[in-house]
Amino acid sequence: MIRQQQHFLVPFRSTCSMCNRNLNVSDAIQKQLRLYCGDGSVVTATTISLHCYHDLTSSTRTINQDPVDIFSNFTRINKCNVYTHDSLHYGDYVYLGGDIAVERVIINKYTAQIIQNDFSMMGFAASLNQEAINLGHPQMAAVDRRLLGNIIHAYLIIQFDLSMGNISVSTPCKLSDFNEWAWNQFPRLLSSFIYLWMNHRTLIGSCGIHCSKCLVIDGHQKSRRRICAFKDVKVQTEEMNDLVIGCCKTPVRYSRYCETHNDLSSAITRNRRRSSTKRKKQIKRFFHLVSQNSSRRADRLNATSCRTLKARSDSYVNRCTRSFGIIALVSNCRIITSFSELYRSETLREIINLFAVSIRVAGKLASTCVYDDGCHLVRYIKNHIGREINKTPAMILLDSTPISIDRSHFRNHVGTFCRTTMNPDKNPLLKDVNTEAAEQTFSWLKHYAPIISNMNHLRAPLFMLILFHLKNLSRVKRSPSFVIDIIASVPKVEDYSYPYENLRHTAVDLILSS
């Protein structure tokens, strides 16, 4: 049966937010667009917006006030879309700009299914198209997976931002500019995520008798997206002056390097060709000495009789053009509290950085922690703090926190230090506590590896942020629109393992380009 219903997207309010003028039909503008419906049909809809040039006689009128357009889910001011919690959740349809709107039931269906089923946006759009065919619903055109994905992705990020207590969120008016905007907001969004879930026992409520008793850190290497082959990128944090993390950006087409490093890599290649045999020998000798010193330092500071180090060889890391997955802090109640992508390998320095950032944001740490290579982590902290690692309040707290090896990996640790100090069964804080929470969570996450591995640097971290947030909300039985006003309490922390425009390169660049 063909649906004859007309679809109208009406403004969420009729009063101008600038001059408080009541708007009427004379201020209305209509526009035809395509509407993706929950049954797979694609029909014509009409969006009605209210345009206000402001009341010149009003006492609130100022010279610099821009015209206001009020749509069904946002207010457009000065080429920006401004969303509030009420506007975003208004009506049965979602319209974020452009020529496409979606029925709200589609987004509700997606958020309910994505944490239970590892289906891609391609599969989700295909299922809507197939449903329309099966039920004989009209389609002006097939549901486009990219357009649908852009709308759902933007909606969930805006909803997350508002749910942290923000009164409003202002985004570019064009959806094509949204990914870049959202990526630049990622550190701020991640801060809110960490603060909420590291403190979820007090902010939301306990999820059991052992809620948040312990934090388990582990790496997940299934989700490996394409990254720039330029590895010598540094960030500076409060704890470490030089943390080499590699470039997170996606390579440009037909290249192994991103836009930032593509020209630099070409220049390095030309300089290599011009370099003399003597110069090559000097560089080789330099790296040999550095390698020897690093090995001696590692042997002195990390020496245990366990061979459980996880860092990959430099030769493998430098050849690899895919990320090394993620590291995450997971509470024993299986709440994902913090995470970071890996662009080189699972090194102790990056694990320490994740701990430090999480402590600074949340202002706390669990009473005990678990890591499957805890022996090397503990020895590294003890021997480096105050020297290569600055003695910050976050590091003092981490250094004083008992760390054990999880029960499933402890049998592989045969060294005296491990057997004496790392046994989880000898840690009274871990009695009846789940130490395999991270691996259990990653067994769920591995099904999303094909989806994450095909995303670029603008999309992947934000997809994981939203996915983890939805998963956590499901565990504590809260809806995606659940609002908790924490934004005023979240500190601003910028030194994440995500390289931005102010990155510095290592001495390797200077040697090769000279």
C-alpha positions in Angstrom: 0.0 0.0 0.0 1.4 3.4 -1.1 1.5 6.0 1.7 -0.3 9.3 0.9 0.6 11.1 4.1 2.1 14.5 3.8 5.2 15.3 5.9 5.8 18.7 7.4 8.8 19.7 9.5 7.7 22.7 11.5 9.9 25.1 13.6 10.6 24.0 17.2 9.7 27.5 18.4 7.9 30.6 17.1 9.7 33.3 19.1 13.0 34.8 18.0 15.8 34.1 20.5 17.4 37.5 19.7 14.6 40.0 19.8 11.8 37.9 21.3 9.4 38.8 18.5 6.6 36.4 17.9 6.9 35.1 14.3 3.9 34.2 12.1 3.1 32.8 8.7 4.4 36.0 7.0 7.9 35.1 8.3 7.7 31.5 7.1 9.8 30.0 4.3 9.1 26.5 2.8 11.5 24.1 1.2 11.0 20.7 -0.4 13.4 17.9 0.6 13.7 14.2 0.7 12.6 12.3 3.8 14.1 8.9 4.8 11.3 7.0 6.6 11.6 4.2 9.1 9.9 1.7 6.8 12.5 2.3 4.0 10.4 4.7 1.9 11.9 7.9 0.6 9.2 10.6 0.1 8.9 14.3 -0.4 8.6 16.4 2.8 8.3 20.1 3.4 10.4 21.9 5.9 9.1 25.2 7.2 11.5 27.7 8.8 10.8 31.1 10.3 13.0 34.0 9.3 13.5 37.0 11.6 15.3 40.3 10.8 14.5 41.4 14.3 12.2 44.1 15.6 13.8 47.5 15.0 11.5 49.0 17.7 12.5 46.5 20.3 14.6 47.6 23.2 16.7 44.4 22.9 17.7 45.2 19.3 21.4 45.8 18.7 23.3 46.8 15.6 25.3 43.6 15.4 22.4 41.1 15.6 22.4 38.8 12.7 19.2 37.5 11.1 17.8 34.3 12.7 16.3 31.3 10.9 14.4 28.8 13.1 14.1 25.3 11.8 12.6 22.1 13.2 15.7 21.1 15.1 18.0 24.1 15.3 18.4 27.8 15.0 20.7 29.2 12.2 22.6 32.3 13.2 25.6 33.7 11.2 26.1 30.5 9.2 26.1 28.3 12.3 23.5 25.8 13.4 22.7 26.2 17.1 21.2 23.2 18.8 19.6 22.8 22.3 18.4 19.7 24.0 14.8 20.7 23.3 15.3 21.5 19.7 17.3 18.4 18.8 14.7 16.1 20.3 11.7 18.0 18.9 9.2 16.3 16.6 9.1 13.0 14.7 11.7 14.0 12.2 15.4 15.0 12.3 16.7 17.7 10.0 20.3 19.0 10.4 20.5 21.0 7.1 20.8 20.2 3.5 18.3 18.4 1.3 17.7 15.2 3.5 15.8 14.7 6.7 15.2 11.4 8.5 12.4 10.0 10.5 13.4 9.9 14.2 12.6 6.2 14.4 15.6 5.5 12.2 18.0 7.0 14.6 16.3 5.3 17.6 16.6 2.0 15.8 20.2 2.6 15.0 21.3 3.5 18.5 19.4 0.5 19.9 21.0 -2.0 17.4 24.5 -0.7 17.0 25.7 -1.8 20.5 24.1 -5.3 20.0 25.0 -5.9 16.3 28.1 -5.1 14.4 26.4 -3.8 11.3 27.9 -1.1 9.1 26.1 2.0 7.8 26.1 0.3 4.4 24.3 -2.7 5.9 21.9 -0.4 7.7 21.0 1.5 4.6 20.7 -1.7 2.6 18.2 -3.1 5.1 16.0 0.0 4.8 16.1 -0.2 1.0 15.2 -3.9 1.2 12.4 -3.3 3.6 10.9 -0.8 1.1 11.1 -3.3 -1.6 9.6 -6.1 0.5 6.6 -4.0 1.7 6.1 -2.1 -1.6 6.8 1.4 -0.2 7.7 4.2 -2.6 11.3 5.4 -3.0 12.1 8.6 -4.8 15.6 7.3 -4.7 17.4 4.6 -2.7 18.5 5.5 0.9 22.1 6.7 0.4 24.4 5.2 3.1 26.8 8.2 3.1 24.1 10.8 3.5 22.3 8.7 6.2 25.6 8.0 7.9 26.5 11.7 8.0 23.2 12.6 9.6 23.2 9.9 12.2 26.9 10.6 13.1 26.3 14.3 13.5 23.1 13.8 15.5 24.8 11.4 18.0 27.8 13.7 18.5 25.5 16.7 19.1 23.3 14.7 21.4 26.4 13.5 23.4 27.7 17.1 23.7 24.3 18.3 25.0 23.9 15.4 27.3 27.0 16.5 29.2 25.1 19.7 30.4 25.9 22.1 27.6 23.0 24.6 27.1 23.7 24.7 23.4 26.0 23.4 20.7 27.0 25.5 17.7 28.1 23.6 14.5 28.9 24.6 10.9 25.7 25.0 8.9 27.0 22.5 6.2 27.1 18.8 7.1 30.1 18.5 4.8 32.1 20.7 7.3 30.9 18.8 10.3 33.6 16.0 10.4 36.4 18.6 10.6 34.6 20.6 13.3 33.9 17.4 15.4 37.5 16.2 15.2 38.7 19.5 16.5 36.2 19.2 19.4 37.4 15.6 20.2 39.7 16.5 23.1 36.9 18.4 24.8 34.3 15.6 24.2 36.8 12.9 25.4 37.3 14.9 28.6 33.6 14.8 29.3 33.5 11.1 28.5 36.4 10.3 30.9 35.1 12.5 33.7 31.6 10.9 33.5 32.6 7.3 33.3 35.6 7.4 35.7 33.1 8.9 38.3 30.0 7.0 37.2 29.5 5.4 40.6 28.9 8.8 42.2 27.4 10.6 39.2 25.0 8.0 38.0 24.9 5.4 40.8 26.5 2.1 41.7 26.1 -0.8 39.3 26.8 -3.4 42.0 28.7 -4.3 45.1 32.1 -4.2 43.4 31.4 -1.2 41.2 34.6 0.7 40.2 36.8 -1.3 42.6 39.5 -1.7 40.0 40.6 -0.4 36.6 41.9 -2.9 34.0 44.1 -1.5 31.2 44.7 -3.5 28.0 45.3 -3.1 24.3 43.0 -4.2 21.5 44.7 -4.7 18.1 41.8 -5.7 15.9 40.7 -2.2 14.9 43.5 -1.0 12.6 42.7 1.8 10.3 45.0 3.4 7.7 47.4 6.0 9.0 50.2 8.2 7.7 53.5 6.3 7.4 55.3 9.2 9.1 56.1 7.9 12.6 58.4 10.5 14.1 55.8 12.8 15.6 56.1 14.1 19.2 53.7 15.6 21.7 54.6 17.2 25.0 52.7 16.3 28.1 53.0 17.3 31.8 54.7 14.0 32.5 56.9 13.6 29.4 58.6 16.3 27.4 58.9 14.1 24.3 56.3 11.4 23.7 56.7 9.9 20.3 53.3 8.8 19.1 53.3 8.9 15.3 50.9 10.7 12.9 47.2 9.8 13.3 46.0 11.2 10.0 44.8 9.2 7.0 47.1 9.1 3.9 46.1 11.0 0.8 45.2 9.0 -2.2 48.0 7.1 -3.9 50.4 8.0 -1.1 51.6 6.5 2.2 51.6 9.9 3.8 48.9 12.5 4.9 48.6 16.0 3.5 50.8 17.4 6.3 53.7 14.9 5.7 53.4 14.1 2.0 55.6 17.0 0.9 58.0 16.5 3.8 58.4 12.8 2.9 59.2 13.7 -0.7 61.9 16.2 0.4 63.4 13.7 2.7 63.6 11.1 -0.1 65.3 13.6 -2.4 67.8 14.5 0.3 68.5 10.9 1.0 69.4 10.4 -2.7 71.8 13.3 -2.6 73.5 12.3 0.6 77.0 10.9 0.3 78.1 7.5 1.5 79.9 9.1 4.4 76.8 10.9 5.5 74.8 7.6 5.4 77.5 6.0 7.5 77.2 8.8 10.1 73.5 8.5 10.3 73.8 4.7 10.7 76.4 5.1 13.4 74.1 7.7 15.2 71.1 5.3 15.2 73.3 2.4 16.3 74.6 4.4 19.3 71.0 5.5 20.2 69.8 2.0 19.9 72.6 0.7 22.2 71.9 3.4 24.8 68.2 2.7 24.7 68.8 -1.0 25.1 71.1 -0.5 28.1 68.6 1.9 29.7 65.8 -0.5 29.1 67.8 -3.4 30.5 68.7 -1.4 33.6 65.2 0.1 34.2 62.8 -2.6 33.1 64.7 -5.7 33.8 62.5 -8.5 35.1 62.9 -12.2 34.4 59.6 -12.1 32.4 59.6 -11.8 28.7 56.2 -10.1 28.3 57.1 -6.8 26.7 54.6 -5.8 24.1 56.4 -3.0 22.1 57.0 -3.9 18.5 60.4 -3.5 16.8 61.1 -0.2 15.2 61.6 -1.8 11.8 58.1 -3.2 11.9 56.5 0.0 13.3 58.2 2.1 10.6 57.0 -0.1 7.8 53.4 -0.3 9.0 50.8 2.0 7.6 48.0 1.0 9.9 47.3 1.9 13.5 47.9 -0.6 16.3 44.4 -0.5 17.6 43.6 1.1 21.0 44.4 1.0 24.6 41.6 1.4 27.1 40.9 1.7 30.8 37.9 -0.6 31.7 36.4 -0.8 35.1 35.8 -4.2 36.7 32.1 -3.7 36.1 32.9 -3.5 32.4 32.5 0.3 31.9 34.9 1.8 29.4 36.3 4.8 31.2 39.0 6.1 28.9 40.8 5.1 25.6 43.4 6.2 23.1 44.4 5.1 19.7 47.9 3.6 19.1 49.9 4.7 16.1 53.2 3.0 16.9 52.7 0.1 19.3 51.5 -0.6 22.9 54.4 1.0 24.7 54.7 1.6 28.5 55.0 5.4 27.9 51.7 5.6 26.1 50.0 3.6 28.8 51.4 5.9 31.4 50.2 8.9 29.4 46.7 7.4 29.2 46.7 6.9 33.0 48.0 10.5 33.6 45.4 12.1 31.3 42.6 10.1 32.8 43.7 11.0 36.4 43.9 14.7 35.5 40.5 14.7 34.0 38.7 12.6 36.6 40.6 13.8 39.6 40.9 10.2 40.9 42.0 6.7 40.2 40.5 3.3 41.3 42.0 1.9 44.5 43.9 -0.7 42.4 44.7 -1.4 38.8 45.3 -4.5 36.7 47.5 -4.9 33.6 48.7 -8.1 31.9 52.2 -6.7 31.7 52.0 -5.0 35.1 55.5 -6.1 36.1 57.2 -4.0 33.5 54.8 -1.1 34.0 55.6 -1.0 37.8 59.3 -1.2 37.3 59.3 1.4 34.6 57.4 3.9 36.7 59.6 3.3 39.8 62.8 3.8 37.9 61.8 6.7 35.7 59.7 8.9 37.9 61.5 12.1 38.7 63.9 11.6 35.7 62.4 10.8 32.3 58.9 11.1 33.8 58.1 14.3 35.6 56.8 13.9 39.2 53.3 15.3 38.7 50.4 14.7 41.1 48.9 12.3 38.6 52.2 10.3 38.5 52.5 10.3 42.3 49.0 8.9 42.5 49.7 6.2 39.9 53.0 5.3 41.6 51.3 4.8 44.9 48.4 2.7 43.4 48.8 -1.1 43.7 49.1 -2.8 40.3 48.6 -6.5 39.7 48.5 -8.8 36.7 45.1 -10.2 35.7 44.4 -13.7 36.7 44.3 -15.2 33.2 47.8 -14.0 32.4 49.5 -14.4 35.7 50.5 -18.0 35.1 52.7 -16.8 32.2 54.8 -14.6 34.6 57.4 -16.7 36.1 59.9 -14.1 37.4 60.6 -13.7 41.1 59.4 -10.1 41.1 56.1 -11.1 39.4 55.4 -14.0 41.6 56.2 -12.0 44.7 54.4 -8.7 44.0 52.1 -9.1 41.0 49.9 -12.0 42.2 46.2 -10.8 42.0 45.1 -13.3 44.6 47.5 -11.7 47.1 46.0 -8.3 46.5 43.1 -7.9 49.0 41.6 -5.2 46.9 40.9 -7.7 44.1 39.0 -10.3 46.2 36.0 -11.4 44.1 36.8 -8.6 41.6 36.6 -9.3 37.8 40.2 -8.8 36.4 39.3 -9.9 32.9 36.9 -7.0 32.2 39.0 -5.5 29.5 39.3 -8.7 27.5 35.6 -9.4 27.9 34.9 -5.9 26.6 37.3 -6.4 23.7 35.6 -9.7 22.7 32.6 -7.5 22.0 34.6 -4.7 20.3 36.4 -7.0 17.9 33.2 -7.4 15.9 33.4 -3.7 15.0 36.9 -4.0 13.6 35.9 -4.0 9.9 33.8 -0.8 10.5 36.5 1.1 12.4 39.3 -0.1 10.2 37.7 1.5 7.1 37.2 4.9 8.8 39.5 7.9 8.4 41.1 10.0 11.2 38.1 12.4 11.3 35.6 9.7 11.9 37.2 6.8 13.7 37.9 8.3 17.2 34.4 9.9 17.3 32.7 6.8 16.2 34.5 4.9 19.1 33.6 7.6 21.6 29.9 7.4 20.7 30.0 3.6 20.5 31.6 3.3 24.0 29.2 5.9 25.4 26.2 4.0 24.1 27.6 0.7 25.4 28.2 2.2 28.9 24.7 3.7 29.0 23.2 0.3 28.1 25.1 -1.2 31.0 23.8 1.3 33.5 20.3 1.2 31.9 20.1 4.8 30.7 18.8 6.2 27.4 21.1 7.9 24.8 19.3 11.2 25.6 20.1 10.9 29.3 21.4 14.3 30.5 23.9 14.7 33.4 25.1 18.2 34.1 28.9 17.8 34.5 30.2 20.3 32.0 31.2 22.9 34.7 33.2 20.3 36.5 35.2 18.9 33.6 38.8 20.2 33.5 40.4 21.2 30.3 43.1 18.8 29.4 44.8 19.1 26.0 47.7 16.7 25.9 46.0 13.6 24.5 47.7 11.2 22.1 46.0 12.8 19.1 48.4 14.9 17.1 47.0 18.3 16.0 48.5 21.2 14.1 51.1 22.2 16.8 53.1 19.0 16.6 56.8 18.8 16.7 59.0 16.4 14.8 61.9 14.4 16.3 65.6 14.9 15.6 65.3 12.2 12.9 63.6 14.8 10.6 66.4 17.2 11.1 69.1 14.6 10.3 67.4 13.3 7.2 66.4 16.8 5.8 69.8 18.4 6.4 
